[in-house]
Amino acid sequence: MNFNDLGIPAGSILLSRDGQAEAKVVSETRMVYQGEEQSLTSATRKVLGLVPDTAIQPSPYWTFNGTSVKKLYEEFHDSASE
């Protein structure tokens, strides 16, 4: 997932769906969560208490400016296919 494609620039804050965790976007594909640079998937596993190699689609668990990252992803891909 490319944050820039979704309109989420470096420096942006993503909040977990429950509002209990936040991460700062630092590049097109990386964020800092709990002081560690990592992928959205890795941070989601930590937020949910999952083991490191658990398969998961992370975008439904995060929001940017009140909108789910999943929705932003779907909107981007819908408009790209037109």
N, C-alpha and C positions, 0 to 999 in steps of 0.2 A: 504494500500500500504506500502510495506516495502522498504525503501530507500536502505538498504544494499543489498537486493536481486537485485536491479537495478544497483548496482555498484556506488551508491552515498553514500559515507561514512560521518559520523558525521564530522562537520566542513566545509562541502561543501556549496557553495553558489548556490542557485537557482535564476534565473532571470525570471520575468514575460515575457510573449511572446513579449510584446511591449517594454521591457527593462526599464520600469519606476519603477518597484518594485523589491526588492531583499529580500531573506529570507535565513537564515543560518540553515542548518540541524543540529539538536542536538541529535537525537536518530533515531532508526529504523523507527519511525512513526511520529516524531514531528519535528517542525521547529520553529524558532523565526522570527516573522514578526512584525515590528513596536514595538519591545521591548517586545512582548508577545509570550510565548510558545503556540503553537497551531498546529492543523492538517493542512495538505495541503488543505483540503476542506474549512476549516474556513478561512484560509488566502486568498484563491481564491475568496470567497464570498466578503471579504473586498476589494480586488483589483478591483472587478467588480461592487462594490456598491450594492450588493444584500442583502436582509434580511437574518438573521442568519439561518433560516431553509429551505432555497431554495435548492432544489435538484440539484446537479451539479456534473459533472465528471470533476475533477480539472486538471488532467494530461495534457490536451492539452494547458493549459494556462501558463505552466512553462517550462523552459529549464535548462539543466545542461551541461556546456561546449559546448554550441551551438546546442545541440540535445534536442528535445522535450522529456519531461518526459513520454508522451504518447508513443512515439516510443521506448524508453527504456523499458517501461512496456510490450509492445507488443513483442519486441524481447526476453525478458526474458521468457514470457509465451509460445512463439513459440518454443524456445529451450528446455523448460522444458517438453513440450509435445512430444518431439521426442524420 
